[in-house]
Amino acid sequence: MRDPKIRIEELTSPQDLRQCVEMQRATWGWKDEDLLPLRTLLLLNKIGGLVLGALDRNELVIGFINAFPGFREGEVYLHSQMLAVRQDFRRRGIGKALKLAQREEAIRRGFQRIEWTFDPFEIHNAHFNLEGLGVICRRYVADAYGPSTSSLHGRLPTDRLVAEWHLASQRVCSRVESGVHRAENRLPPTSSVVHLPADIADIRVRDPDRAAAIQRDFKRQVTDLFGKGYCATGFESASPPGEVSYHLVPFQTQVLAS
Ligand SMILES: CC(C)(COP(=O)(O)OP(=O)(O)OC[C@H]1O[C@@H](n2cnc3c(N)ncnc32)[C@H](O)[C@@H]1OP(=O)(O)O)[C@@H](O)C(=O)NCCC(=O)NCCS
């Protein structure tokens, strides 16, 4: 993002954080019960969490990202929960800039890792996470949030992949510094590929029963591979035509160095 009129900073005031609550409603169409309320956003800043916003010259919050402090396997980490950019400001690099600012601030505070969950059927997000940011995924959470009130999620169970962003790893540094890598150039012979129809977002709306069957099949394949020690490291958008694919390789520490 190279727009000098937009700046990214920590959001701490009730006025700014109230805009984040409204943006949740506008972005996901959630009912009140699903919104992260102002009081929790205010608290986050006081307990080691992080809320970053992109603001324009009129102090309008045009995007935000939030994270909770977490603890897993003896290590503290950040769990990133929501990332949203106002519809009329999308595709200008603001989402990516928020993610990169989150990484920088996390490193500054001494965190090694940020995690978040994402819907594996949201293929632009999958591509951004795996190829643009260099996350790996080793966990699948079935129906993570129960039935969603968001129109974006259709009527399917809210299954999610867990993204692990190993902030200072070679894998992440090379992607955030030099841009997206091409998945097909780095597939080792031990890799596995799990396909999805490229129009899965439309299928979810048009034919929920078919989408549910695709989700069950995807879950079976991916959880089977995770159980065998594989991790997702790549995402390819149009190969073969009409399909997208997740690439998985056996997890070894070298994965983070590649
Ligand atoms: C996801 C979201 C935050 C991206 O914000 P954005 O400002 O448009 O993102 P950017 O312009 O920085 O693009 C970031 C990456 O997203 C991907 N992307 C996002 N939307 C895309 C689209 N419609 N088509 C293709 N790629 C897209 C691109 O891969 C891009 O990476 P690149 O620059 O390396 O190509 C925004 O679309 C949004 O608010 N979506 C609704 C909420 C959501 O799904 N949040 C994420 C899960 S919590």
The ligand as a Tripos MOL2 file, in Angstrom:
@<TRIPOS>MOLECULE
LIG
   48    50     1     0     0
SMALL
NO_CHARGES

@<TRIPOS>ATOM
      1 C1         -9.8780  -10.1680    2.9770 C.3       1 LIG1
      2 C2         -9.7860   -8.6430    2.9310 C.3       1 LIG1
      3 C3         -9.4950   -8.1110    4.3360 C.3       1 LIG1
      4 C4         -8.6600   -8.2420    1.9880 C.3       1 LIG1
      5 O1         -8.4970   -6.8540    2.0470 O.3       1 LIG1
      6 P1         -7.8800   -6.0250    0.8050 P.3       1 LIG1
      7 O2         -7.4950   -4.6790    1.2990 O.co2     1 LIG1
      8 O3         -8.7980   -6.0850   -0.3380 O.co2     1 LIG1
      9 O4         -6.6200   -6.9170    0.5140 O.3       1 LIG1
     10 P2         -5.3330   -6.5070   -0.3520 P.3       1 LIG1
     11 O5         -5.6810   -5.5340   -1.4130 O.co2     1 LIG1
     12 O6         -4.2520   -6.1290    0.6010 O.co2     1 LIG1
     13 O7         -4.9940   -7.8890   -0.9900 O.3       1 LIG1
     14 C5         -4.4070   -8.8940   -0.1810 C.3       1 LIG1
     15 C6         -4.4440  -10.2010   -0.8950 C.3       1 LIG1
     16 O8         -5.7690  -10.6780   -0.8680 O.3       1 LIG1
     17 C7         -6.0460  -11.4160   -2.0460 C.3       1 LIG1
     18 N1         -7.3760  -11.0290   -2.4780 N.ar      1 LIG1
     19 C8         -8.2660  -10.4190   -1.6570 C.ar      1 LIG1
     20 N2         -9.4320  -10.2680   -2.3070 N.ar      1 LIG1
     21 C9         -9.2690  -10.7610   -3.5420 C.ar      1 LIG1
     22 C10       -10.1150  -10.8930   -4.6750 C.ar      1 LIG1
     23 N3        -11.3770  -10.4700   -4.6700 N.pl3     1 LIG1
     24 N4         -9.6100  -11.4720   -5.7860 N.ar      1 LIG1
     25 C11        -8.3440  -11.9090   -5.8190 C.ar      1 LIG1
     26 N5         -7.5000  -11.8230   -4.7560 N.ar      1 LIG1
     27 C12        -7.9630  -11.2420   -3.6390 C.ar      1 LIG1
     28 C13        -4.9190  -11.1730   -3.0060 C.3       1 LIG1
     29 O9         -4.2250  -12.4110   -3.0530 O.3       1 LIG1
     30 C14        -4.0200  -10.1320   -2.3310 C.3       1 LIG1
     31 O10        -2.6890  -10.5170   -2.3150 O.3       1 LIG1
     32 P3         -1.6460   -9.9380   -3.3960 P.3       1 LIG1
     33 O11        -1.6310   -8.4490   -3.2170 O.co2     1 LIG1
     34 O12        -0.3750  -10.5860   -2.9630 O.co2     1 LIG1
     35 O13        -2.1980  -10.3860   -4.6970 O.co2     1 LIG1
     36 C15       -11.1050   -7.9960    2.4110 C.3       1 LIG1
     37 O14       -11.4030   -8.5630    1.1560 O.3       1 LIG1
     38 C16       -12.2760   -8.1940    3.3370 C.2       1 LIG1
     39 O15       -12.5240   -7.3760    4.2410 O.2       1 LIG1
     40 N6        -13.0290   -9.3050    3.1190 N.am      1 LIG1
     41 C17       -14.1840   -9.6520    3.9520 C.3       1 LIG1
     42 C18       -13.7720  -10.1490    5.3160 C.3       1 LIG1
     43 C19       -12.8290  -11.3320    5.2700 C.2       1 LIG1
     44 O16       -13.0190  -12.2760    4.5230 O.2       1 LIG1
     45 N7        -11.7940  -11.2670    6.1390 N.am      1 LIG1
     46 C20       -10.7670  -12.2950    6.2130 C.3       1 LIG1
     47 C21       -11.0940  -13.3770    7.1320 C.3       1 LIG1
     48 S1        -11.3240  -12.8410    8.8160 S.3       1 LIG1
@<TRIPOS>BOND
     1     1     2 1
     2     2     3 1
     3     2     4 1
     4     2    36 1
     5     4     5 1
     6     5     6 1
     7     6     7 2
     8     6     8 1
     9     6     9 1
    10     9    10 1
    11    10    11 2
    12    10    12 1
    13    10    13 1
    14    13    14 1
    15    14    15 1
    16    15    16 1
    17    15    30 1
    18    16    17 1
    19    17    18 1
    20    17    28 1
    21    18    19 ar
    22    18    27 ar
    23    19    20 ar
    24    20    21 ar
    25    21    22 ar
    26    21    27 ar
    27    22    23 1
    28    22    24 ar
    29    24    25 ar
    30    25    26 ar
    31    26    27 ar
    32    28    29 1
    33    28    30 1
    34    30    31 1
    35    31    32 1
    36    32    33 2
    37    32    34 1
    38    32    35 1
    39    36    37 1
    40    36    38 1
    41    38    39 2
    42    38    40 1
    43    40    41 1
    44    41    42 1
    45    42    43 1
    46    43    44 2
    47    43    45 1
    48    45    46 1
    49    46    47 1
    50    47    48 1
@<TRIPOS>SUBSTRUCTURE
     1 LIG1         1 GROUP 0 **** ****
